[in-house]
């Protein structure tokens, strides 16, 4: 049906559950994702991020940390999405797959460079799927951060030092304001101290932690200045 030249399609599928999503991935039946909406545990991309573009690197790390800072989820590469004018969420339009799989060493190197803390690899696993009709899909499984520590994107598109905090909300990664970020960093700093005291870390390790805290505070100030200028 068309209204004012726009095609309206009625989405009749039930909401996607985590169990259904994991079944689709396990059975490699990616076409079954068509017309399902993205949500707080499912994000879809038609193609992989351009790893030569700083903007795309930031986007990749934003999408990943948003899941970690929420309850985890799946990032599936190879499924195109669209947002019908009748709906508020993005829906999977097609499952064409990708041309080829990226170099995963390069991907994890970007995670280490752009994300703090840099142990994010312990939360992420990936599966390279080839379906019966020879289409390729890359699936990232991002586990829930049980510790509750915040994870930050620490570089911007222009490679200047900066801290940003994202969390997955419905079908997108939402960036939180600097006031909330400051509180999270404050909590994270004391969490680090608490862990190190439990493990009986040496004074040298604690001294290195204090130096890191100083760098973090400096990055926060830079971020605050950036936000103020942007708001003006």
Secondary structure, 3 states (H helix, E strand, C coil): CEECCEECCCCCCCCCCHHHHHHHHHHCCHHHHCCCECECCEEEECCCCCCCCHHHHHHHHHHHHHHHCCCCEEEEECCEEECCCCCCCCEEEECCCECCCCCHHHHHHHHHHHEECCCHHHCEEEEEEECCCCCEEEEEEECCCCCCCCCEEEECCCCCEEEECEEEECCEEEECCHHHHHHHHHHHHHHHHHHHHHCCCCHHHHHHHHHHHHHHHHHHHHHHHHHHHHHC
